[in-house]
Amino acid sequence: MIALSLPDPLTLSDTQQRGANCVWCAAPLANTAAHDLGARPLDAHGVSVLWFPRCCRTCQKAWS
């Protein structure tokens, strides 16, 4: 499976970083409508953490 190219997390709003809004279009996400894009590694101030981005179904179809 090829990992989708995501926006830089530092350029996203807090709600996009938390997965409450789509990483591409910023639409609010309900748990039933969100598509999990999988855990992604992220360097946060020298510490390796995992980031869990999500997107809406419209963007999922556009980027698939």
N, C-alpha and C positions, 0 to 999 in steps of 0.2 A: 504494500500500500504506500503510495506517495504522500508525504506530508504536505498539506497546503501551505503556501506562503502566507503568513499572517502579518498584520501590521505590528510595528514595534510596540510592545506593551506600554512603554513610557509615553507614547503619543495618544493612548486611549484614555477615556474617562474612567473614573473609579468604577462605575457600574459596568462598563465593558470589561475591565480587568477582573471584576468579580464574577463575570458570567451572567449578570442580570440583564445585560443588553448585548445584542449582536456585535461581534468584533468588527464587522464591516459596515453595516448600515445604522447601527446604534438603536435598532428597534427593541423595545422591551420584550423580554422572553418569559413565557410561562414555562414551568418545568415540562409540561406535556408537549410544548411546541419547540423546545430548544433542541438543537443538535450538538452533542458533545464532540469536540474536535480532538479530544485526547490530551493526555498530560504532555506538557512541553517543558523542557529544561529552561531555566532563566537564571541569570546571574543577578542577584540583588545585593548590591553593596559588598561584593566579594564572597557572598554565600550562595551556593547553588540551591535553588528551590524549584519546585514544580508549579507550573501555571496551568490552569484548566480552562482554556477558552471555549466559548460556545457561540453558535450562530443560529439565525432564524432559518426556517425551511426554504424561504425564497433565495437567500444567499447560498444555502447549501446546494440547491439545484443549479445556480449560476456558476458556482465554483467546482462542481463535480465533473 
